[in-house]
Amino acid sequence: MVFETLDANGAPLTALEAPQAFGWLFQLSYAPMAWTISLAAALIVLFGAFFAYRWTGLLIPLWVTTIALLAPVVSGQVLVGPDHDVGGDAAVFQTLAAYSFFGAILVAAIRVASGRLVDPVTLRRMFLLGTVALPVVILSDVVIAAFKLAGSSPAASLTGWLILTGQICLLVVAIVMVVAGSWVGRGTCVRSTSLAC
């Protein structure tokens, strides 16, 4: 964040030696304020989750998490250039969908790695979340790619190649999710049939 702000304004690293450097960074860019909001929100989520005893107690940290995620996005590079409103909106939707889906997968992976299983109901809910979130991530990525490339060929720049690589990875995730969903569905059917017998 600090280096990005300095680079965007053509300032050397020695500018950080000044006593007023902290306030100066906030004046040069929205990025320091965005990440400060994210830090404050993360602390609220940490203490809120620590003291919450019921799932309803996590509703406030959930909203604060949304603010923490979106603060850097709405002040990022998708706000610069023609059609920046479209790019900004796509980035907002993509961020919420990606964090919901991949966050759930990460929590499930940590749970399995710690020796606990994920029950079939939770797996089914994760699959349903993926069927909604993953198309949003892929479609918004296409919109952001069109915004970033601004009519140029994807193969003409490093940005284009990174976008293509990201799209390929997302398609692989989509295929894996479909295959995993069919396995989960088949396993659930087998269990229910054997229980019925």
Backbone as JSON Lines, residues from 0, in Angstrom:
{"i":0,"aa":"M","n":[0.82,-1.18,0.0],"ca":[0.0,0.0,0.0],"c":[0.87,1.26,0.0]}
{"i":1,"aa":"V","n":[1.87,1.28,0.86],"ca":[2.75,2.45,0.95],"c":[3.52,2.62,-0.34]}
{"i":2,"aa":"F","n":[4.11,1.52,-0.86],"ca":[4.9,1.61,-2.09],"c":[4.02,1.98,-3.28]}
{"i":3,"aa":"E","n":[2.82,1.45,-3.32],"ca":[1.89,1.77,-4.41],"c":[1.55,3.25,-4.41]}
{"i":4,"aa":"T","n":[1.33,3.81,-3.22],"ca":[1.01,5.23,-3.11],"c":[2.18,6.09,-3.55]}
{"i":5,"aa":"L","n":[3.38,5.72,-3.12],"ca":[4.57,6.48,-3.52],"c":[4.78,6.4,-5.03]}
{"i":6,"aa":"D","n":[4.64,5.18,-5.58],"ca":[4.86,4.99,-7.01],"c":[3.84,5.77,-7.84]}
{"i":7,"aa":"A","n":[2.58,5.76,-7.41],"ca":[1.53,6.44,-8.17],"c":[1.72,7.95,-8.19]}
{"i":8,"aa":"N","n":[2.44,8.48,-7.21],"ca":[2.64,9.93,-7.13],"c":[4.07,10.35,-7.44]}
{"i":9,"aa":"G","n":[4.9,9.39,-7.86],"ca":[6.27,9.71,-8.24],"c":[7.14,10.19,-7.09]}
{"i":10,"aa":"A","n":[6.83,9.72,-5.88],"ca":[7.59,10.15,-4.7],"c":[8.64,9.11,-4.34]}
{"i":11,"aa":"P","n":[9.83,9.55,-3.89],"ca":[10.88,8.59,-3.51],"c":[10.61,8.01,-2.12]}
{"i":12,"aa":"L","n":[11.34,6.94,-1.79],"ca":[11.2,6.31,-0.48],"c":[11.63,7.25,0.65]}
{"i":13,"aa":"T","n":[12.53,8.16,0.35],"ca":[13.0,9.09,1.38],"c":[11.87,10.0,1.88]}
{"i":14,"aa":"A","n":[10.78,10.07,1.13],"ca":[9.64,10.89,1.59],"c":[9.04,10.36,2.87]}
{"i":15,"aa":"L","n":[9.26,9.07,3.15],"ca":[8.73,8.47,4.37],"c":[9.47,8.92,5.62]}
{"i":16,"aa":"E","n":[10.64,9.55,5.44],"ca":[11.42,9.99,6.59],"c":[10.86,11.26,7.21]}
{"i":17,"aa":"A","n":[10.02,11.95,6.48],"ca":[9.47,13.21,6.99],"c":[8.52,12.93,8.15]}
{"i":18,"aa":"P","n":[8.45,13.83,9.14],"ca":[7.56,13.61,10.3],"c":[6.08,13.52,9.91]}
{"i":19,"aa":"Q","n":[5.7,14.24,8.88],"ca":[4.29,14.25,8.47],"c":[4.0,13.22,7.38]}
{"i":20,"aa":"A","n":[4.86,12.21,7.23],"ca":[4.72,11.24,6.13],"c":[3.4,10.47,6.22]}
{"i":21,"aa":"F","n":[2.98,10.12,7.44],"ca":[1.76,9.32,7.59],"c":[0.54,10.08,7.07]}
{"i":22,"aa":"G","n":[0.39,11.31,7.5],"ca":[-0.73,12.13,7.01],"c":[-0.61,12.43,5.54]}
{"i":23,"aa":"W","n":[0.63,12.56,5.07],"ca":[0.88,12.86,3.65],"c":[0.43,11.71,2.76]}
{"i":24,"aa":"L","n":[0.65,10.45,3.22],"ca":[0.21,9.29,2.44],"c":[-1.31,9.28,2.29]}
{"i":25,"aa":"F","n":[-2.01,9.66,3.34],"ca":[-3.47,9.68,3.28],"c":[-3.98,10.74,2.31]}
{"i":26,"aa":"Q","n":[-3.22,11.81,2.13],"ca":[-3.62,12.87,1.21],"c":[-3.35,12.49,-0.24]}
{"i":27,"aa":"L","n":[-2.35,11.65,-0.48],"ca":[-1.95,11.31,-1.84],"c":[-2.85,10.26,-2.5]}
{"i":28,"aa":"S","n":[-3.41,9.38,-1.69],"ca":[-4.14,8.25,-2.27],"c":[-5.25,7.78,-1.33]}
{"i":29,"aa":"Y","n":[-6.26,7.12,-1.94],"ca":[-7.32,6.52,-1.13],"c":[-6.9,5.19,-0.55]}
{"i":30,"aa":"A","n":[-5.81,4.6,-1.06],"ca":[-5.4,3.26,-0.63],"c":[-5.09,3.18,0.87]}
{"i":31,"aa":"P","n":[-4.32,4.12,1.46],"ca":[-4.07,4.01,2.91],"c":[-5.35,4.06,3.74]}
{"i":32,"aa":"M","n":[-6.28,4.92,3.37],"ca":[-7.54,4.98,4.1],"c":[-8.33,3.68,3.96]}
{"i":33,"aa":"A","n":[-8.32,3.13,2.74],"ca":[-9.05,1.88,2.5],"c":[-8.49,0.75,3.35]}
{"i":34,"aa":"W","n":[-7.17,0.62,3.39],"ca":[-6.57,-0.47,4.17],"c":[-6.66,-0.21,5.66]}
{"i":35,"aa":"T","n":[-6.72,1.05,6.08],"ca":[-6.94,1.36,7.49],"c":[-8.35,0.94,7.9]}
{"i":36,"aa":"I","n":[-9.33,1.19,7.03],"ca":[-10.69,0.75,7.29],"c":[-10.74,-0.78,7.37]}
{"i":37,"aa":"S","n":[-10.01,-1.45,6.48],"ca":[-9.98,-2.92,6.5],"c":[-9.37,-3.43,7.8]}
{"i":38,"aa":"L","n":[-8.31,-2.77,8.27],"ca":[-7.67,-3.19,9.52],"c":[-8.62,-3.01,10.71]}
{"i":39,"aa":"A","n":[-9.27,-1.85,10.78],"ca":[-10.21,-1.6,11.87],"c":[-11.37,-2.61,11.83]}
{"i":40,"aa":"A","n":[-11.88,-2.88,10.63],"ca":[-12.97,-3.84,10.49],"c":[-12.51,-5.25,10.88]}
{"i":41,"aa":"A","n":[-11.28,-5.61,10.51],"ca":[-10.75,-6.93,10.88],"c":[-10.66,-7.1,12.39]}
{"i":42,"aa":"L","n":[-10.27,-6.03,13.08],"ca":[-10.2,-6.1,14.55],"c":[-11.6,-6.25,15.16]}
{"i":43,"aa":"I","n":[-12.57,-5.55,14.58],"ca":[-13.95,-5.69,15.06],"c":[-14.44,-7.12,14.85]}
{"i":44,"aa":"V","n":[-14.14,-7.68,13.67],"ca":[-14.55,-9.06,13.39],"c":[-13.87,-10.03,14.35]}
{"i":45,"aa":"L","n":[-12.58,-9.82,14.61],"ca":[-11.83,-10.69,15.51],"c":[-12.46,-10.74,16.9]}
{"i":46,"aa":"F","n":[-12.69,-9.56,17.48],"ca":[-13.25,-9.52,18.83],"c":[-14.73,-9.92,18.83]}
{"i":47,"aa":"G","n":[-15.46,-9.56,17.76],"ca":[-16.86,-9.96,17.69],"c":[-17.02,-11.46,17.61]}
{"i":48,"aa":"A","n":[-16.18,-12.11,16.8],"ca":[-16.24,-13.57,16.68],"c":[-15.77,-14.26,17.96]}
{"i":49,"aa":"F","n":[-14.83,-13.62,18.66],"ca":[-14.3,-14.21,19.89],"c":[-15.36,-14.23,21.0]}
{"i":50,"aa":"F","n":[-16.17,-13.17,21.06],"ca":[-17.14,-13.06,22.14],"c":[-18.54,-13.54,21.76]}
{"i":51,"aa":"A","n":[-18.75,-13.9,20.5],"ca":[-20.08,-14.35,20.08],"c":[-20.31,-15.79,20.52]}
{"i":52,"aa":"Y","n":[-21.47,-16.03,21.1],"ca":[-21.82,-17.38,21.55],"c":[-22.89,-18.02,20.68]}
{"i":53,"aa":"R","n":[-23.63,-17.23,19.9],"ca":[-24.67,-17.75,19.02],"c":[-24.39,-17.26,17.61]}
{"i":54,"aa":"W","n":[-24.98,-17.92,16.63],"ca":[-24.73,-17.53,15.24],"c":[-25.26,-16.12,14.96]}
{"i":55,"aa":"T","n":[-26.31,-15.71,15.71],"ca":[-26.83,-14.35,15.49],"c":[-25.82,-13.29,15.91]}
{"i":56,"aa":"G","n":[-24.93,-13.66,16.82],"ca":[-23.89,-12.72,17.23],"c":[-22.85,-12.46,16.16]}
{"i":57,"aa":"L","n":[-22.84,-13.31,15.12],"ca":[-21.89,-13.14,14.03],"c":[-22.45,-12.28,12.89]}
{"i":58,"aa":"L","n":[-23.69,-11.84,13.0],"ca":[-24.29,-11.05,11.92],"c":[-23.61,-9.69,11.78]}
{"i":59,"aa":"I","n":[-23.31,-9.04,12.9],"ca":[-22.62,-7.75,12.83],"c":[-21.21,-7.91,12.26]}
{"i":60,"aa":"P","n":[-20.39,-8.87,12.76],"ca":[-19.09,-9.09,12.11],"c":[-19.2,-9.42,10.62]}
{"i":61,"aa":"L","n":[-20.3,-10.06,10.2],"ca":[-20.47,-10.38,8.79],"c":[-20.57,-9.1,7.96]}
{"i":62,"aa":"W","n":[-21.38,-8.15,8.41],"ca":[-21.49,-6.87,7.7],"c":[-20.18,-6.1,7.73]}
{"i":63,"aa":"V","n":[-19.49,-6.15,8.87],"ca":[-18.2,-5.46,8.98],"c":[-17.18,-6.1,8.03]}
{"i":64,"aa":"T","n":[-17.24,-7.42,7.88],"ca":[-16.36,-8.11,6.93],"c":[-16.59,-7.62,5.51]}
{"i":65,"aa":"T","n":[-17.85,-7.41,5.15],"ca":[-18.17,-6.89,3.82],"c":[-17.53,-5.53,3.6]}
{"i":66,"aa":"I","n":[-17.59,-4.66,4.61],"ca":[-16.95,-3.34,4.51],"c":[-15.44,-3.49,4.36]}
{"i":67,"aa":"A","n":[-14.86,-4.42,5.13],"ca":[-13.41,-4.64,5.07],"c":[-12.97,-5.11,3.7]}
{"i":68,"aa":"L","n":[-13.78,-5.98,3.07],"ca":[-13.41,-6.5,1.75],"c":[-13.54,-5.44,0.66]}
{"i":69,"aa":"L","n":[-14.59,-4.62,0.75],"ca":[-14.89,-3.7,-0.34],"c":[-14.09,-2.4,-0.28]}
{"i":70,"aa":"A","n":[-13.57,-2.04,0.88],"ca":[-12.85,-0.76,0.99],"c":[-11.68,-0.66,0.01]}
{"i":71,"aa":"P","n":[-10.79,-1.67,-0.08],"ca":[-9.7,-1.55,-1.07],"c":[-10.19,-1.66,-2.52]}
{"i":72,"aa":"V","n":[-11.29,-2.41,-2.73],"ca":[-11.77,-2.61,-4.1],"c":[-12.3,-1.31,-4.69]}
{"i":73,"aa":"V","n":[-13.12,-0.6,-3.92],"ca":[-13.75,0.61,-4.45],"c":[-12.77,1.77,-4.58]}
{"i":74,"aa":"S","n":[-11.55,1.58,-4.11],"ca":[-10.53,2.62,-4.3],"c":[-9.37,2.12,-5.16]}
{"i":75,"aa":"G","n":[-9.57,1.0,-5.86],"ca":[-8.49,0.39,-6.63],"c":[-8.45,0.84,-8.07]}
{"i":76,"aa":"Q","n":[-7.71,0.07,-8.9],"ca":[-7.42,0.48,-10.27],"c":[-8.63,0.4,-11.19]}
{"i":77,"aa":"V","n":[-9.69,-0.31,-10.77],"ca":[-10.88,-0.39,-11.61],"c":[-11.66,0.92,-11.62]}
{"i":78,"aa":"L","n":[-11.2,1.91,-10.87],"ca":[-11.87,3.22,-10.86],"c":[-11.2,4.21,-11.81]}
{"i":79,"aa":"V","n":[-10.21,3.75,-12.54],"ca":[-9.46,4.64,-13.42],"c":[-9.69,4.24,-14.87]}
{"i":80,"aa":"G","n":[-9.98,5.22,-15.72],"ca":[-10.14,4.95,-17.15],"c":[-11.57,5.04,-17.6]}
{"i":81,"aa":"P","n":[-11.8,4.87,-18.91],"ca":[-13.17,4.92,-19.44],"c":[-14.0,3.74,-18.94]}
{"i":82,"aa":"D","n":[-15.29,3.98,-18.77],"ca":[-16.21,2.96,-18.27],"c":[-15.8,2.42,-16.9]}
{"i":83,"aa":"H","n":[-15.2,3.28,-16.08],"ca":[-14.72,2.81,-14.78],"c":[-15.87,2.43,-13.85]}
{"i":84,"aa":"D","n":[-17.06,3.0,-14.05],"ca":[-18.2,2.61,-13.22],"c":[-18.55,1.14,-13.42]}
{"i":85,"aa":"V","n":[-18.51,0.7,-14.68],"ca":[-18.8,-0.71,-14.99],"c":[-17.74,-1.61,-14.37]}
{"i":86,"aa":"G","n":[-16.47,-1.23,-14.51],"ca":[-15.38,-2.01,-13.92],"c":[-15.46,-2.06,-12.41]}
{"i":87,"aa":"G","n":[-15.8,-0.93,-11.8],"ca":[-15.93,-0.89,-10.33],"c":[-17.06,-1.76,-9.83]}
{"i":88,"aa":"D","n":[-18.22,-1.7,-10.5],"ca":[-19.35,-2.53,-10.09],"c":[-19.03,-4.02,-10.24]}
{"i":89,"aa":"A","n":[-18.39,-4.38,-11.35],"ca":[-18.02,-5.79,-11.57],"c":[-17.06,-6.27,-10.49]}
{"i":90,"aa":"A","n":[-16.11,-5.42,-10.11],"ca":[-15.14,-5.8,-9.07],"c":[-15.81,-5.99,-7.72]}
{"i":91,"aa":"V","n":[-16.81,-5.17,-7.43],"ca":[-17.54,-5.3,-6.16],"c":[-18.28,-6.64,-6.11]}
{"i":92,"aa":"F","n":[-19.03,-6.97,-7.17],"ca":[-19.75,-8.24,-7.2],"c":[-18.78,-9.42,-7.16]}
{"i":93,"aa":"Q","n":[-17.68,-9.3,-7.91],"ca":[-16.71,-10.39,-7.95],"c":[-16.09,-10.63,-6.58]}
{"i":94,"aa":"T","n":[-15.76,-9.56,-5.88],"ca":[-15.13,-9.7,-4.57],"c":[-16.04,-10.42,-3.59]}
{"i":95,"aa":"L","n":[-17.31,-10.01,-3.52],"ca":[-18.24,-10.63,-2.59],"c":[-18.46,-12.11,-2.93]}
{"i":96,"aa":"A","n":[-18.63,-12.41,-4.22],"ca":[-18.86,-13.8,-4.63],"c":[-17.63,-14.66,-4.4]}
{"i":97,"aa":"A","n":[-16.45,-14.13,-4.76],"ca":[-15.22,-14.92,-4.62],"c":[-14.9,-15.21,-3.17]}
{"i":98,"aa":"Y","n":[-15.02,-14.21,-2.31],"ca":[-14.7,-14.42,-0.9],"c":[-15.7,-15.38,-0.26]}
{"i":99,"aa":"S","n":[-16.97,-15.3,-0.64],"ca":[-17.97,-16.21,-0.08],"c":[-17.67,-17.65,-0.46]}
{"i":100,"aa":"F","n":[-17.41,-17.87,-1.76],"ca":[-17.21,-19.24,-2.25],"c":[-15.87,-19.82,-1.8]}
{"i":101,"aa":"F","n":[-14.79,-19.11,-2.11],"ca":[-13.46,-19.64,-1.78],"c":[-13.21,-19.62,-0.28]}
{"i":102,"aa":"G","n":[-13.85,-18.69,0.44],"ca":[-13.74,-18.69,1.9],"c":[-14.37,-19.93,2.5]}
{"i":103,"aa":"A","n":[-15.54,-20.32,1.97],"ca":[-16.19,-21.53,2.46],"c":[-15.34,-22.76,2.18]}
{"i":104,"aa":"I","n":[-14.72,-22.8,1.0],"ca":[-13.84,-23.93,0.67],"c":[-12.63,-23.98,1.6]}
{"i":105,"aa":"L","n":[-12.07,-22.81,1.9],"ca":[-10.91,-22.75,2.8],"c":[-11.27,-23.24,4.19]}
{"i":106,"aa":"V","n":[-12.42,-22.8,4.71],"ca":[-12.86,-23.24,6.03],"c":[-13.08,-24.76,6.04]}
{"i":107,"aa":"A","n":[-13.69,-25.29,4.98],"ca":[-13.9,-26.74,4.89],"c":[-12.57,-27.49,4.83]}
{"i":108,"aa":"A","n":[-11.61,-26.94,4.08],"ca":[-10.29,-27.59,3.97],"c":[-9.57,-27.59,5.31]}
{"i":109,"aa":"I","n":[-9.65,-26.49,6.04],"ca":[-9.02,-26.43,7.37],"c":[-9.69,-27.42,8.32]}
{"i":110,"aa":"R","n":[-11.0,-27.53,8.21],"ca":[-11.74,-28.48,9.05],"c":[-11.3,-29.92,8.77]}
{"i":111,"aa":"V","n":[-11.21,-30.28,7.49],"ca":[-10.79,-31.63,7.12],"c":[-9.34,-31.88,7.53]}
{"i":112,"aa":"A","n":[-8.48,-30.86,7.35],"ca":[-7.06,-31.01,7.72],"c":[-6.88,-31.19,9.23]}
{"i":113,"aa":"S","n":[-7.82,-30.67,10.02],"ca":[-7.72,-30.81,11.47],"c":[-8.35,-32.11,11.97]}
{"i":114,"aa":"G","n":[-8.8,-32.97,11.03],"ca":[-9.31,-34.28,11.42],"c":[-10.82,-34.36,11.59]}
{"i":115,"aa":"R","n":[-11.54,-33.28,11.29],"ca":[-13.0,-33.31,11.4],"c":[-13.61,-33.39,10.01]}
{"i":116,"aa":"L","n":[-14.72,-34.07,9.89],"ca":[-15.38,-34.22,8.6],"c":[-16.39,-33.1,8.38]}
{"i":117,"aa":"V","n":[-16.71,-32.86,7.12],"ca":[-17.74,-31.91,6.75],"c":[-19.01,-32.7,6.46]}
{"i":118,"aa":"D","n":[-20.1,-32.39,7.16],"ca":[-21.31,-33.18,7.0],"c":[-21.93,-32.96,5.62]}
{"i":119,"aa":"P","n":[-22.72,-33.91,5.14],"ca":[-23.31,-33.83,3.79],"c":[-24.18,-32.61,3.56]}
{"i":120,"aa":"V","n":[-24.88,-32.16,4.6],"ca":[-25.73,-30.98,4.45],"c":[-24.88,-29.75,4.13]}
{"i":121,"aa":"T","n":[-23.76,-29.6,4.85],"ca":[-22.86,-28.48,4.6],"c":[-22.25,-28.56,3.21]}
{"i":122,"aa":"L","n":[-21.89,-29.78,2.78],"ca":[-21.34,-29.96,1.43],"c":[-22.36,-29.54,0.36]}
{"i":123,"aa":"R","n":[-23.62,-29.92,0.59],"ca":[-24.67,-29.54,-0.36],"c":[-24.84,-28.03,-0.42]}
{"i":124,"aa":"R","n":[-24.78,-27.39,0.75],"ca":[-24.9,-25.92,0.79],"c":[-23.73,-25.24,0.11]}
{"i":125,"aa":"M","n":[-22.53,-25.81,0.3],"ca":[-21.35,-25.26,-0.37],"c":[-21.49,-25.38,-1.88]}
{"i":126,"aa":"F","n":[-22.02,-26.51,-2.33],"ca":[-22.21,-26.7,-3.77],"c":[-23.22,-25.69,-4.31]}
{"i":127,"aa":"L","n":[-24.31,-25.47,-3.59],"ca":[-25.31,-24.48,-4.02],"c":[-24.71,-23.07,-4.02]}
{"i":128,"aa":"L","n":[-23.88,-22.77,-3.02],"ca":[-23.2,-21.47,-2.99],"c":[-22.3,-21.32,-4.21]}
{"i":129,"aa":"G","n":[-21.6,-22.4,-4.56],"ca":[-20.72,-22.36,-5.72],"c":[-21.47,-22.17,-7.03]}
{"i":130,"aa":"T","n":[-22.65,-22.79,-7.13],"ca":[-23.43,-22.65,-8.38],"c":[-23.91,-21.22,-8.59]}
{"i":131,"aa":"V","n":[-24.01,-20.45,-7.5],"ca":[-24.4,-19.05,-7.62],"c":[-23.17,-18.15,-7.74]}
{"i":132,"aa":"A","n":[-22.17,-18.4,-6.87],"ca":[-21.03,-17.49,-6.77],"c":[-20.06,-17.62,-7.94]}
{"i":133,"aa":"L","n":[-19.78,-18.85,-8.37],"ca":[-18.77,-19.05,-9.4],"c":[-19.14,-18.41,-10.74]}
{"i":134,"aa":"P","n":[-20.39,-18.54,-11.22],"ca":[-20.74,-17.81,-12.45],"c":[-20.6,-16.29,-12.31]}
{"i":135,"aa":"V","n":[-20.91,-15.76,-11.12],"ca":[-20.75,-14.32,-10.88],"c":[-19.28,-13.94,-11.0]}
{"i":136,"aa":"V","n":[-18.4,-14.77,-10.4],"ca":[-16.96,-14.5,-10.47],"c":[-16.47,-14.53,-11.91]}
{"i":137,"aa":"I","n":[-16.88,-15.54,-12.67],"ca":[-16.42,-15.69,-14.05],"c":[-16.93,-14.56,-14.94]}
{"i":138,"aa":"L","n":[-18.22,-14.25,-14.84],"ca":[-18.8,-13.19,-15.69],"c":[-18.23,-11.82,-15.33]}
{"i":139,"aa":"S","n":[-18.08,-11.54,-14.04],"ca":[-17.52,-10.25,-13.65],"c":[-16.06,-10.14,-14.06]}
{"i":140,"aa":"D","n":[-15.35,-11.29,-14.07],"ca":[-13.96,-11.27,-14.53],"c":[-13.87,-10.93,-16.01]}
{"i":141,"aa":"V","n":[-14.85,-11.39,-16.8],"ca":[-14.89,-11.04,-18.22],"c":[-15.09,-9.54,-18.39]}
{"i":142,"aa":"V","n":[-16.0,-8.97,-17.59],"ca":[-16.26,-7.52,-17.65],"c":[-15.01,-6.74,-17.26]}
{"i":143,"aa":"I","n":[-14.36,-7.15,-16.18],"ca":[-13.15,-6.47,-15.73],"c":[-12.04,-6.61,-16.77]}
{"i":144,"aa":"A","n":[-11.94,-7.78,-17.4],"ca":[-10.93,-7.99,-18.45],"c":[-11.16,-7.05,-19.61]}
{"i":145,"aa":"A","n":[-12.42,-6.91,-20.04],"ca":[-12.73,-5.99,-21.14],"c":[-12.39,-4.55,-20.76]}
{"i":146,"aa":"F","n":[-12.64,-4.21,-19.49],"ca":[-12.32,-2.87,-19.01],"c":[-10.82,-2.63,-18.98]}
{"i":147,"aa":"K","n":[-10.06,-3.6,-18.47],"ca":[-8.61,-3.43,-18.36],"c":[-7.92,-3.43,-19.73]}
{"i":148,"aa":"L","n":[-8.38,-4.28,-20.63],"ca":[-7.73,-4.38,-21.94],"c":[-8.11,-3.22,-22.85]}
{"i":149,"aa":"A","n":[-9.3,-2.65,-22.65],"ca":[-9.75,-1.48,-23.42],"c":[-9.61,-1.68,-24.92]}
{"i":150,"aa":"G","n":[-10.03,-2.86,-25.42],"ca":[-10.02,-3.12,-26.85],"c":[-8.76,-3.76,-27.39]}
{"i":151,"aa":"S","n":[-7.7,-3.85,-26.6],"ca":[-6.46,-4.47,-27.07],"c":[-6.55,-5.99,-26.97]}
{"i":152,"aa":"S","n":[-5.68,-6.68,-27.68],"ca":[-5.68,-8.14,-27.68],"c":[-5.15,-8.68,-26.35]}
{"i":153,"aa":"P","n":[-5.75,-9.73,-25.81],"ca":[-5.23,-10.31,-24.56],"c":[-3.79,-10.8,-24.67]}
{"i":154,"aa":"A","n":[-3.38,-11.22,-25.89],"ca":[-2.02,-11.74,-26.07],"c":[-0.99,-10.64,-26.26]}
{"i":155,"aa":"A","n":[-1.44,-9.38,-26.25],"ca":[-0.52,-8.27,-26.53],"c":[0.16,-7.72,-25.29]}
{"i":156,"aa":"S","n":[-0.23,-8.17,-24.11],"ca":[0.38,-7.62,-22.88],"c":[0.4,-8.67,-21.79]}
{"i":157,"aa":"L","n":[1.22,-8.4,-20.78],"ca":[1.3,-9.29,-19.62],"c":[-0.04,-9.32,-18.89]}
{"i":158,"aa":"T","n":[-0.71,-8.17,-18.82],"ca":[-2.02,-8.11,-18.18],"c":[-3.0,-9.06,-18.87]}
{"i":159,"aa":"G","n":[-2.98,-9.07,-20.19],"ca":[-3.86,-9.96,-20.94],"c":[-3.57,-11.42,-20.67]}
{"i":160,"aa":"W","n":[-2.29,-11.78,-20.61],"ca":[-1.93,-13.17,-20.33],"c":[-2.34,-13.57,-18.92]}
{"i":161,"aa":"L","n":[-2.2,-12.65,-17.96],"ca":[-2.63,-12.94,-16.59],"c":[-4.15,-13.13,-16.53]}
{"i":162,"aa":"I","n":[-4.88,-12.32,-17.3],"ca":[-6.33,-12.45,-17.35],"c":[-6.72,-13.81,-17.93]}
{"i":163,"aa":"L","n":[-6.07,-14.21,-19.03],"ca":[-6.36,-15.51,-19.63],"c":[-6.05,-16.65,-18.66]}
{"i":164,"aa":"T","n":[-4.92,-16.55,-17.97],"ca":[-4.55,-17.57,-16.99],"c":[-5.6,-17.66,-15.88]}
{"i":165,"aa":"G","n":[-6.05,-16.5,-15.4],"ca":[-7.07,-16.48,-14.37],"c":[-8.37,-17.11,-14.84]}
{"i":166,"aa":"Q","n":[-8.76,-16.82,-16.08],"ca":[-9.99,-17.4,-16.62],"c":[-9.88,-18.93,-16.74]}
{"i":167,"aa":"I","n":[-8.72,-19.4,-17.17],"ca":[-8.51,-20.85,-17.28],"c":[-8.61,-21.51,-15.89]}
{"i":168,"aa":"C","n":[-8.0,-20.87,-14.89],"ca":[-8.07,-21.41,-13.52],"c":[-9.51,-21.45,-13.01]}
{"i":169,"aa":"L","n":[-10.27,-20.4,-13.32],"ca":[-11.68,-20.37,-12.9],"c":[-12.49,-21.47,-13.58]}
{"i":170,"aa":"L","n":[-12.21,-21.71,-14.86],"ca":[-12.9,-22.79,-15.57],"c":[-12.55,-24.16,-15.0]}
{"i":171,"aa":"V","n":[-11.27,-24.33,-14.62],"ca":[-10.86,-25.59,-13.98],"c":[-11.61,-25.78,-12.66]}
{"i":172,"aa":"V","n":[-11.7,-24.69,-11.88],"ca":[-12.44,-24.77,-10.61],"c":[-13.9,-25.14,-10.86]}
{"i":173,"aa":"A","n":[-14.5,-24.54,-11.9],"ca":[-15.9,-24.84,-12.24],"c":[-16.07,-26.31,-12.6]}
{"i":174,"aa":"I","n":[-15.13,-26.86,-13.4],"ca":[-15.21,-28.27,-13.78],"c":[-15.06,-29.18,-12.56]}
{"i":175,"aa":"V","n":[-14.08,-28.85,-11.7],"ca":[-13.87,-29.63,-10.48],"c":[-15.12,-29.59,-9.6]}
{"i":176,"aa":"M","n":[-15.76,-28.43,-9.52],"ca":[-16.95,-28.3,-8.69],"c":[-18.1,-29.15,-9.23]}
{"i":177,"aa":"V","n":[-18.25,-29.17,-10.56],"ca":[-19.31,-29.98,-11.16],"c":[-19.06,-31.46,-10.9]}
{"i":178,"aa":"V","n":[-17.81,-31.9,-11.08],"ca":[-17.47,-33.31,-10.83],"c":[-17.67,-33.67,-9.37]}
{"i":179,"aa":"A","n":[-17.19,-32.78,-8.47],"ca":[-17.35,-33.03,-7.03],"c":[-18.82,-33.05,-6.65]}
{"i":180,"aa":"G","n":[-19.6,-32.16,-7.25],"ca":[-21.04,-32.15,-6.97],"c":[-21.72,-33.42,-7.38]}
{"i":181,"aa":"S","n":[-21.31,-33.98,-8.52],"ca":[-21.91,-35.25,-8.96],"c":[-21.51,-36.38,-8.02]}
{"i":182,"aa":"W","n":[-20.26,-36.37,-7.53],"ca":[-19.82,-37.4,-6.57],"c":[-20.61,-37.31,-5.28]}
{"i":183,"aa":"V","n":[-20.76,-36.06,-4.78],"ca":[-21.5,-35.87,-3.53],"c":[-22.95,-36.32,-3.7]}
{"i":184,"aa":"G","n":[-23.55,-35.98,-4.84],"ca":[-24.93,-36.39,-5.09],"c":[-25.07,-37.9,-5.17]}
{"i":185,"aa":"R","n":[-24.11,-38.55,-5.86],"ca":[-24.15,-40.0,-5.98],"c":[-23.96,-40.68,-4.63]}
{"i":186,"aa":"G","n":[-23.02,-40.13,-3.83],"ca":[-22.78,-40.7,-2.48],"c":[-23.98,-40.54,-1.59]}
{"i":187,"aa":"T","n":[-24.66,-39.4,-1.69],"ca":[-25.85,-39.17,-0.88],"c":[-26.95,-40.15,-1.27]}
{"i":188,"aa":"C","n":[-27.11,-40.39,-2.6],"ca":[-28.14,-41.33,-3.07],"c":[-27.86,-42.74,-2.57]}
{"i":189,"aa":"V","n":[-26.56,-43.12,-2.63],"ca":[-26.2,-44.47,-2.18],"c":[-26.52,-44.66,-0.71]}
{"i":190,"aa":"R","n":[-26.16,-43.62,0.1],"ca":[-26.42,-43.7,1.53],"c":[-27.92,-43.8,1.82]}
{"i":191,"aa":"S","n":[-28.7,-42.94,1.12],"ca":[-30.14,-42.94,1.38],"c":[-30.78,-44.26,0.93]}
{"i":192,"aa":"T","n":[-30.27,-44.85,-0.18],"ca":[-30.81,-46.13,-0.65],"c":[-30.5,-47.25,0.33]}
{"i":193,"aa":"S","n":[-29.24,-47.24,0.82],"ca":[-28.85,-48.3,1.75],"c":[-29.62,-48.17,3.08]}
{"i":194,"aa":"L","n":[-29.88,-46.93,3.47],"ca":[-30.64,-46.73,4.71],"c":[-32.09,-47.21,4.51]}
{"i":195,"aa":"A","n":[-32.6,-46.94,3.29],"ca":[-33.98,-47.36,3.03],"c":[-34.11,-48.87,3.02]}
{"i":196,"aa":"C","n":[-33.03,-49.55,2.51],"ca":[-33.07,-51.02,2.48],"c":[-32.89,-51.56,3.89]}
